[in-house]
Amino acid sequence: MKAVAAVQRKTLVLAYTLWKNNTPYDRQHRAPATDNEKGQPLEAALNELA
């Protein structure tokens, strides 16, 4: 249940920051440079929650 709350909070903080700064969402922001790095941001976030 903690993981669900953490994801909800992260999503809410992102939405609030975009709204506050009047910035459009950019899916390519911090995009991995190579195919080998694609899974690393998610893995890093999951490790941070643990």
Short mmCIF file of the C-alpha atoms (twelve columns), coordinates in Angstrom:
data_MODEL
# 
_entry.id   MODEL 
# 
loop_
_atom_site.group_PDB 
_atom_site.id 
_atom_site.type_symbol 
_atom_site.label_atom_id 
_atom_site.label_alt_id 
_atom_site.label_comp_id 
_atom_site.label_asym_id 
_atom_site.label_seq_id 
_atom_site.Cartn_x 
_atom_site.Cartn_y 
_atom_site.Cartn_z 
_atom_site.pdbx_PDB_model_num 
ATOM 1  C CA . MET A 1  0.000  0.000  0.000   1 
ATOM 2  C CA . LYS A 2  2.942  2.328  0.635   1 
ATOM 3  C CA . ALA A 3  4.064  1.943  -2.973  1 
ATOM 4  C CA . VAL A 4  0.646  3.000  -4.261  1 
ATOM 5  C CA . ALA A 5  0.668  6.087  -2.061  1 
ATOM 6  C CA . ALA A 6  4.207  6.941  -3.184  1 
ATOM 7  C CA . VAL A 7  3.254  6.727  -6.861  1 
ATOM 8  C CA . GLN A 8  0.141  8.836  -6.240  1 
ATOM 9  C CA . ARG A 9  2.188  11.463 -4.432  1 
ATOM 10 C CA . LYS A 10 4.834  11.564 -7.163  1 
ATOM 11 C CA . THR A 11 2.141  11.952 -9.829  1 
ATOM 12 C CA . LEU A 12 0.401  14.698 -7.857  1 
ATOM 13 C CA . VAL A 13 3.676  16.592 -7.308  1 
ATOM 14 C CA . LEU A 14 4.436  16.373 -11.032 1 
ATOM 15 C CA . ALA A 15 0.970  17.598 -12.014 1 
ATOM 16 C CA . TYR A 16 1.075  20.426 -9.481  1 
ATOM 17 C CA . THR A 17 4.539  21.557 -10.603 1 
ATOM 18 C CA . LEU A 18 3.518  21.570 -14.260 1 
ATOM 19 C CA . TRP A 19 0.352  23.503 -13.424 1 
ATOM 20 C CA . LYS A 20 2.148  25.993 -11.170 1 
ATOM 21 C CA . ASN A 21 4.820  26.752 -13.786 1 
ATOM 22 C CA . ASN A 22 2.342  26.613 -16.680 1 
ATOM 23 C CA . THR A 23 4.610  24.090 -18.399 1 
ATOM 24 C CA . PRO A 24 3.428  21.422 -20.856 1 
ATOM 25 C CA . TYR A 25 4.279  17.797 -20.090 1 
ATOM 26 C CA . ASP A 26 7.304  16.618 -22.083 1 
ATOM 27 C CA . ARG A 27 7.515  12.835 -22.430 1 
ATOM 28 C CA . GLN A 28 11.072 13.077 -23.771 1 
ATOM 29 C CA . HIS A 29 12.392 14.960 -20.739 1 
ATOM 30 C CA . ARG A 30 15.234 12.923 -19.239 1 
ATOM 31 C CA . ALA A 31 14.752 10.275 -21.916 1 
ATOM 32 C CA . PRO A 32 17.401 7.525  -21.925 1 
ATOM 33 C CA . ALA A 33 20.205 8.049  -24.400 1 
ATOM 34 C CA . THR A 34 20.468 4.375  -25.384 1 
ATOM 35 C CA . ASP A 35 18.300 1.278  -25.377 1 
ATOM 36 C CA . ASN A 36 20.396 -0.196 -22.532 1 
ATOM 37 C CA . GLU A 37 19.281 2.555  -20.142 1 
ATOM 38 C CA . LYS A 38 15.511 2.321  -20.737 1 
ATOM 39 C CA . GLY A 39 14.631 0.423  -17.553 1 
ATOM 40 C CA . GLN A 40 16.982 2.219  -15.187 1 
ATOM 41 C CA . PRO A 41 14.854 5.242  -14.134 1 
ATOM 42 C CA . LEU A 42 11.983 2.992  -13.044 1 
ATOM 43 C CA . GLU A 43 14.339 0.606  -11.251 1 
ATOM 44 C CA . ALA A 44 16.000 3.518  -9.469  1 
ATOM 45 C CA . ALA A 45 12.612 4.823  -8.327  1 
ATOM 46 C CA . LEU A 46 11.580 1.412  -7.052  1 
ATOM 47 C CA . ASN A 47 14.865 1.017  -5.175  1 
ATOM 48 C CA . GLU A 48 14.356 4.452  -3.630  1 
ATOM 49 C CA . LEU A 49 10.939 3.400  -2.322  1 
ATOM 50 C CA . ALA A 50 12.276 0.227  -0.728  1 
# 
